[in-house]
Amino acid sequence: MSLAMLNLFSRALDCSSNGVVISDMTLPGQPVFCANPAFTRITGFEPDEAIGRNCAFLQRDDTARAELGELRRAIAAGAAAQVVLRNYRRTARCSSTNGPSRRWPVPRAASATTSAS
Ligand SMILES: Cc1cc2nc3c(=O)[nH]c(=O)nc-3n(C[C@H](O)[C@H](O)[C@H](O)COP(=O)(O)O)c2cc1C
């Protein structure tokens, strides 16, 4: 892929209204290594507050265990999944009870998710 195309994709991610994080599935704890501006707008977490952490930091005790189990099984299988999860903003206000959190594998090490507020 050319540098121009990479720059275009990067700008598209920056302009997207969907929050996107990319996690490194090859590392223990599957840490986030990239979060777009919409993720910050939706959750209130700056990229440097998300990078290096597992996405589970958005959850609280009332995040549905059944859906998390579904996500865990999909991750283990390297499969796509779409679940509705209760996540919390930086301010601890509920961020996405009604929006789907989608996760899909990307070949070679990364996967991405979008979450709607
Ligand atoms: C790319 C990616 C994105 C994820 N996004 C979210 C998310 O937005 N919200 C969330 O609660 N969990 C998200 N998860 C799920 C958690 O990281 C974790 O896999 C889930 O809590 C199940 O694992 P656990 O049982 O160790 O907590 C995401 C996982 C991956 C790999």
The ligand as a Tripos MOL2 file, in Angstrom:
@<TRIPOS>MOLECULE
LIG
   31    33     1     0     0
SMALL
NO_CHARGES

@<TRIPOS>ATOM
      1 C1        -10.0340   -4.8310   19.8870 C.3       1 LIG1
      2 C2        -10.8240   -5.0090   21.1350 C.ar      1 LIG1
      3 C3        -11.7290   -4.0420   21.4750 C.ar      1 LIG1
      4 C4        -12.5080   -4.1560   22.6170 C.ar      1 LIG1
      5 N1        -13.3680   -3.1590   22.9270 N.ar      1 LIG1
      6 C5        -14.0550   -3.2210   24.0760 C.ar      1 LIG1
      7 C6        -14.9090   -2.1520   24.4470 C.ar      1 LIG1
      8 O1        -15.0810   -1.1660   23.7340 O.2       1 LIG1
      9 N2        -15.5610   -2.2570   25.6180 N.ar      1 LIG1
     10 C7        -15.4330   -3.3470   26.4430 C.ar      1 LIG1
     11 O2        -16.0610   -3.3660   27.5010 O.2       1 LIG1
     12 N3        -14.6370   -4.3820   26.1080 N.ar      1 LIG1
     13 C8        -13.9550   -4.3380   24.9440 C.ar      1 LIG1
     14 N4        -13.1340   -5.3780   24.5840 N.ar      1 LIG1
     15 C9        -13.1400   -6.6100   25.4080 C.3       1 LIG1
     16 C10       -12.1300   -6.6320   26.5430 C.3       1 LIG1
     17 O3        -10.8630   -6.1730   26.1230 O.3       1 LIG1
     18 C11       -11.9890   -8.0900   27.0320 C.3       1 LIG1
     19 O4        -11.6380   -8.8820   25.9510 O.3       1 LIG1
     20 C12       -13.2570   -8.5790   27.6430 C.3       1 LIG1
     21 O5        -13.4670   -7.8650   28.8440 O.3       1 LIG1
     22 C13       -13.2390  -10.0870   27.9440 C.3       1 LIG1
     23 O6        -12.0510  -10.4380   28.5750 O.3       1 LIG1
     24 P1        -11.9340  -10.5820   30.1780 P.3       1 LIG1
     25 O7        -12.7940  -11.7130   30.5500 O.co2     1 LIG1
     26 O8        -10.4720  -10.8280   30.4470 O.co2     1 LIG1
     27 O9        -12.3990   -9.2730   30.7600 O.co2     1 LIG1
     28 C14       -12.3750   -5.2870   23.4410 C.ar      1 LIG1
     29 C15       -11.4370   -6.2750   23.0940 C.ar      1 LIG1
     30 C16       -10.6860   -6.1460   21.9450 C.ar      1 LIG1
     31 C17        -9.7020   -7.2150   21.5780 C.3       1 LIG1
@<TRIPOS>BOND
     1     1     2 1
     2     2     3 ar
     3     2    30 ar
     4     3     4 ar
     5     4     5 ar
     6     4    28 ar
     7     5     6 ar
     8     6     7 ar
     9     6    13 1
    10     7     8 2
    11     7     9 ar
    12     9    10 ar
    13    10    11 2
    14    10    12 ar
    15    12    13 ar
    16    13    14 ar
    17    14    15 1
    18    14    28 ar
    19    15    16 1
    20    16    17 1
    21    16    18 1
    22    18    19 1
    23    18    20 1
    24    20    21 1
    25    20    22 1
    26    22    23 1
    27    23    24 1
    28    24    25 2
    29    24    26 1
    30    24    27 1
    31    28    29 ar
    32    29    30 ar
    33    30    31 1
@<TRIPOS>SUBSTRUCTURE
     1 LIG1         1 GROUP 0 **** ****
